Amino acid sequence: MTTSPRLLPGLCSVTFRGMAPEAIVEAAAGASVAGIEWGGDVHVPPGDLAIAETIGTLCRDAGVGTPSYGSYLRPGAPDEGDIEANLDSAAALGADHIRVWAGWLGSADATEADWQRTAERLRLIAGSAATRGLTVGLEYHRNTLTDTAEATLRLLQLAAHPGLFSYWQPVPGRGETAYLNELAMLRPFLSHLHVFHWLEGNIRRPLIEGEKSWQRLMTAFTPPPRWSKQSYAFLEFVSGDSIAQFRDDMNVLQQLCREAAP
């Protein structure tokens, strides 16, 4: 019996916001990218189902998957976004997962009402997503309610929906020990990774400079048993927004994925 790899190498389309989808698909296919997380800010606007379907077809024709739709829904925020339009676009793209953001406040600045409202909206989104065969993943990011592992766990437990998961990505400057602790804490909810190598101050560096650390992080990444889908390590942003750097970083990421295989 063939065992699925723990992680497949992917790409976030936001890495190349200024490029047309056709060019991104061509570059991804040429670099043997397994799947693209398409962003809802530029390339696949929520509610434009024709664009979503066209890009989904482009990917399938090129042998590239569409495992995730990177929405900018912010549950509980004053400008939350159109839930149904985003879910419809994810489904039209052919994705089986949608990324959302945990509100608009850092966890230290949120009131109890903010936590409860965000959890309630997340539960609603996850329920509506499930009717389309979609699961939901929280962006792990500064200035949201998922800015630490502890805060992320609190929100996931408040929302309490079986279709709700979490991404993970490094917060520059925290260090590898903290990253490993975060991955261990979030293990019951992990879905995908966003991969980049940044120094503190958001200074982008080639992924190969962080290769040894990412070897340990990707070995520590273990999705929970209830996650029944393929997990991806999505390359997000490259130094200088360079296609040449993208190719170099993707080569490193592919090797990391091979080494992380069961």
C-alpha positions as MATLAB code, in Angstrom:
seq = 'MTTSPRLLPGLCSVTFRGMAPEAIVEAAAGASVAGIEWGGDVHVPPGDLAIAETIGTLCRDAGVGTPSYGSYLRPGAPDEGDIEANLDSAAALGADHIRVWAGWLGSADATEADWQRTAERLRLIAGSAATRGLTVGLEYHRNTLTDTAEATLRLLQLAAHPGLFSYWQPVPGRGETAYLNELAMLRPFLSHLHVFHWLEGNIRRPLIEGEKSWQRLMTAFTPPPRWSKQSYAFLEFVSGDSIAQFRDDMNVLQQLCREAAP';
ca = [
       0.000    0.000    0.000;
       1.321    3.443   -0.952;
       1.578    5.933    1.913;
       0.714    9.552    1.161;
       3.519   12.021    1.905;
       3.116   14.020    5.077;
       3.477   17.260    3.112;
       3.390   18.232   -0.549;
       5.172   21.346   -1.866;
       2.768   24.177   -2.652;
       2.731   27.869   -3.497;
       0.633   30.792   -2.285;
      -0.430   32.899   -5.260;
       0.045   36.045   -3.127;
       3.778   35.437   -3.585;
       3.271   36.928   -7.055;
       0.372   39.348   -6.693;
       1.479   41.274   -9.775;
       1.519   38.236  -12.072;
      -1.390   36.946  -14.125;
      -2.826   33.569  -13.065;
      -1.694   31.992  -16.329;
       1.922   33.001  -15.618;
       1.726   31.720  -12.044;
       0.381   28.354  -13.189;
       3.102   28.115  -15.835;
       5.828   28.918  -13.298;
       4.342   26.509  -10.756;
       4.054   23.644  -13.236;
       7.606   24.283  -14.440;
       8.861   24.022  -10.866;
       6.829   20.865  -10.081;
       4.601   22.626   -7.545;
       1.954   20.177   -6.347;
      -0.746   22.737   -5.520;
      -1.517   26.444   -5.316;
      -3.367   28.282   -2.578;
      -5.115   30.998   -4.583;
      -5.594   34.336   -2.846;
      -8.933   36.095   -2.756;
      -7.394   39.571   -2.740;
      -6.193   39.711   -6.366;
      -6.350   36.495   -8.353;
      -9.672   34.922   -7.334;
     -11.987   37.698   -6.101;
     -14.808   36.357   -3.919;
     -18.035   35.917   -5.851;
     -16.505   35.932   -9.343;
     -17.185   32.279  -10.037;
     -16.194   32.469  -13.688;
     -12.649   33.471  -12.748;
     -12.496   30.775  -10.062;
     -13.643   28.106  -12.510;
     -11.202   29.305  -15.195;
      -8.235   29.209  -12.815;
      -9.295   25.813  -11.504;
      -9.318   24.506  -15.076;
      -5.919   26.094  -15.805;
      -4.472   24.267  -12.819;
      -6.017   20.913  -13.635;
      -4.821   21.131  -17.236;
      -1.289   21.843  -15.976;
      -1.372   19.042  -13.395;
      -1.345   21.469  -10.453;
      -3.769   21.030   -7.547;
      -6.031   23.662   -5.982;
      -6.092   22.456   -2.367;
      -6.911   25.755   -0.685;
      -8.591   29.118   -1.241;
      -6.836   31.914    0.623;
      -9.736   34.143    1.572;
      -9.618   37.421    3.463;
     -12.714   36.739    5.487;
     -12.263   38.161    8.992;
     -14.959   36.586   11.179;
     -16.280   38.989   13.764;
     -14.652   42.084   12.250;
     -16.712   45.136   11.247;
     -15.660   44.457    7.631;
     -15.962   40.690    7.908;
     -16.499   40.052    4.191;
     -19.136   38.150    2.248;
     -19.140   34.613    3.631;
     -21.222   32.978    0.908;
     -19.291   34.658   -1.929;
     -15.998   33.396   -0.512;
     -17.272   29.865    0.028;
     -18.780   29.785   -3.467;
     -15.448   30.866   -4.966;
     -13.558   28.194   -3.032;
     -15.926   25.529   -4.331;
     -15.821   26.863   -7.912;
     -12.022   26.808   -7.806;
     -12.124   23.140   -6.874;
     -10.588   23.645   -3.434;
     -11.602   21.536   -0.451;
     -10.283   23.973    2.165;
     -10.602   27.702    2.803;
      -8.308   29.900    4.854;
      -9.838   32.675    6.983;
      -8.441   35.263    9.394;
      -9.225   35.417   13.107;
     -10.774   38.846   13.430;
      -8.870   42.109   13.295;
      -7.388   42.518   16.792;
      -4.376   41.014   18.496;
      -5.260   38.558   21.240;
      -3.974   40.887   23.986;
      -6.271   43.711   22.821;
      -9.484   41.734   22.396;
     -12.358   41.860   24.853;
     -14.337   38.813   25.924;
     -17.086   39.996   23.581;
     -14.581   40.035   20.692;
     -13.569   36.443   21.434;
     -17.154   35.246   21.674;
     -18.284   37.060   18.525;
     -15.333   35.774   16.476;
     -15.880   32.203   17.694;
     -19.575   32.387   16.879;
     -18.904   33.654   13.366;
     -16.236   31.005   12.814;
     -18.697   28.312   13.850;
     -21.216   29.687   11.336;
     -18.615   29.789    8.544;
     -17.404   26.263    9.279;
     -20.973   24.991    9.239;
     -21.746   26.632    5.904;
     -18.409   25.441    4.480;
     -19.191   21.861    5.448;
     -22.301   21.882    3.240;
     -19.943   22.456    0.292;
     -17.442   19.812    1.359;
     -15.010   22.447    2.620;
     -12.991   22.570    5.803;
     -11.781   25.871    7.300;
      -8.275   26.811    8.398;
      -7.284   29.795   10.523;
      -4.402   31.951    9.350;
      -1.737   31.916   12.095;
      -0.730   35.566   12.114;
       0.204   38.579   14.155;
      -2.475   41.155   14.999;
      -5.269   38.570   15.040;
      -6.714   36.231   17.656;
      -4.313   33.580   16.357;
      -1.107   35.481   17.115;
       0.085   32.832   19.592;
      -0.523   29.114   19.979;
      -2.301   29.693   23.289;
      -4.671   32.233   21.735;
      -5.309   29.991   18.735;
      -6.220   27.072   20.983;
      -8.581   29.253   22.975;
     -10.385   30.399   19.831;
     -10.609   26.917   18.327;
     -12.009   25.549   21.565;
     -14.538   28.387   21.813;
     -15.686   27.817   18.225;
     -15.805   24.050   18.761;
     -16.502   22.905   15.207;
     -15.091   19.630   13.780;
     -14.425   21.266   10.401;
     -12.205   23.976   11.852;
      -8.391   23.706   11.712;
      -5.311   25.913   11.849;
      -2.404   26.753    9.604;
       0.998   27.416   11.107;
       3.774   29.737   10.046;
       6.783   31.159   11.905;
       6.524   34.591   13.492;
       9.940   36.112   12.692;
      12.139   36.479   15.736;
      10.474   33.987   18.095;
      13.058   31.297   17.445;
      13.015   27.594   16.715;
      12.347   26.440   20.275;
       9.185   28.532   20.369;
       8.183   27.298   16.902;
       8.494   23.668   17.946;
       6.422   24.337   21.058;
       3.734   26.029   18.962;
       3.546   23.090   16.557;
       3.244   20.673   19.462;
       0.439   22.703   21.069;
      -1.502   23.061   17.820;
      -1.097   19.440   16.706;
      -4.791   18.544   17.298;
      -5.806   21.223   14.765;
      -3.061   21.480   12.137;
      -3.932   21.452    8.435;
      -1.261   23.188    6.315;
       1.973   25.161    6.633;
       2.983   28.521    5.180;
       6.718   28.374    4.547;
       9.230   31.234    4.308;
      12.517   32.262    5.855;
      12.388   35.770    7.276;
      14.633   37.437    9.801;
      13.227   39.643   12.528;
      11.957   42.867   10.981;
      10.382   40.909    8.095;
      13.634   40.698    6.167;
      13.204   38.049    3.477;
      16.036   35.594    2.979;
      16.539   32.556    0.708;
      14.852   29.463    2.099;
      18.096   27.493    1.982;
      19.401   29.658    4.838;
      16.638   28.256    7.028;
      16.774   24.717    5.653;
      18.119   23.010    8.789;
      15.496   24.646   10.992;
      12.695   23.821    8.549;
      13.842   20.183    8.500;
      13.096   19.993   12.212;
       9.859   21.987   11.948;
       8.455   19.893    9.127;
       9.391   16.699   10.941;
       7.417   18.031   13.924;
       4.384   18.850   11.781;
       1.797   16.114   12.299;
      -1.849   16.671   11.292;
      -4.467   15.152   13.609;
      -6.236   11.886   12.719;
      -9.486   13.759   11.996;
      -7.715   15.675    9.203;
      -8.447   13.362    6.281;
      -6.972   15.490    3.498;
      -3.500   15.997    2.080;
      -1.420   18.619    3.885;
       0.696   21.113    1.976;
       3.704   23.258    2.755;
       2.855   26.421    0.818;
       5.813   28.630   -0.101;
       4.748   32.188    0.707;
       6.809   35.154   -0.523;
      10.379   35.070   -1.811;
      13.269   37.473   -1.570;
      12.933   40.284   -4.138;
       9.715   38.751   -5.530;
      12.062   37.013   -7.935;
      11.082   34.075  -10.140;
      14.679   32.826   -9.985;
      14.556   32.912   -6.176;
      11.190   31.166   -6.269;
      12.716   28.323   -8.263;
      15.624   28.023   -5.831;
      13.310   28.121   -2.807;
      10.947   25.583   -4.355;
      13.831   23.180   -4.940;
      14.657   23.460   -1.245;
      11.008   23.022   -0.250;
      10.634   19.916   -2.402;
      13.652   18.367   -0.725;
      12.254   19.270    2.703;
       8.953   17.603    1.827;
      10.725   14.466    0.674;
      12.704   14.330    3.912;
       9.542   14.829    5.982;
       7.724   11.935    4.293;
       6.549    9.118    6.630;
];
